[in-house]
């Protein structure tokens, strides 16, 4: 594998970085990896590397770039506060906002074949929006997407096969809202784990190794089915 940073250009001319990991040999397709509220940090880079190790071209766009560049936060209280602030700044952008940056990442990734998208926390919400609005996707996987089960978000209609992972102990996303989302979207496969928010991240206290392993296995099987 080889990893490097590149610069992508959105439709409005905005330039922003992305972390790219090339797999060994010919890619079987591509996976766009969407960050949490902590930036394209060491964890998200390791996630991208993990998908490249499975044979995919992995592209992790820096989705905070319209608010602040070079964000790589940890998981302390102050990091959380900074991440919440940056997320709010990006969410406040006029439409299409950060979705045009995600579109640019998907368009770039398409050189490797079919493109899937996976995201965590805020990235999970962005995956849900992308599944309905971004062109060129073949599959979408959302991990504990904060906000996707409430308000007007469940009204979106994904245009590609989609699965969603949630934790039963997640204090940010109620099981009731997950159940309601599942009922409203029979086309989306919803998985619930006995785990907390952020269970996939081995740098967080909420990391749950069994849940992370099972969710990754399901995600890889899903991508193999729809991407290659």
Secondary structure as GFF3:
##gff-version 3
##sequence-region A 1 228
A	DSSP	beta_strand	2	9	.	.	.	ID=ss1
A	DSSP	beta_strand	15	22	.	.	.	ID=ss2
A	DSSP	beta_strand	30	34	.	.	.	ID=ss3
A	DSSP	alpha_helix	42	53	.	.	.	ID=ss4
A	DSSP	beta_strand	57	61	.	.	.	ID=ss5
A	DSSP	alpha_helix	77	91	.	.	.	ID=ss6
A	DSSP	alpha_helix	99	109	.	.	.	ID=ss7
A	DSSP	three_ten_helix	110	112	.	.	.	ID=ss8
A	DSSP	beta_strand	115	120	.	.	.	ID=ss9
A	DSSP	alpha_helix	122	133	.	.	.	ID=ss10
A	DSSP	beta_strand	139	143	.	.	.	ID=ss11
A	DSSP	three_ten_helix	153	155	.	.	.	ID=ss12
A	DSSP	beta_strand	161	167	.	.	.	ID=ss13
A	DSSP	alpha_helix	175	184	.	.	.	ID=ss14
A	DSSP	beta_strand	189	193	.	.	.	ID=ss15
A	DSSP	alpha_helix	209	226	.	.	.	ID=ss16
###
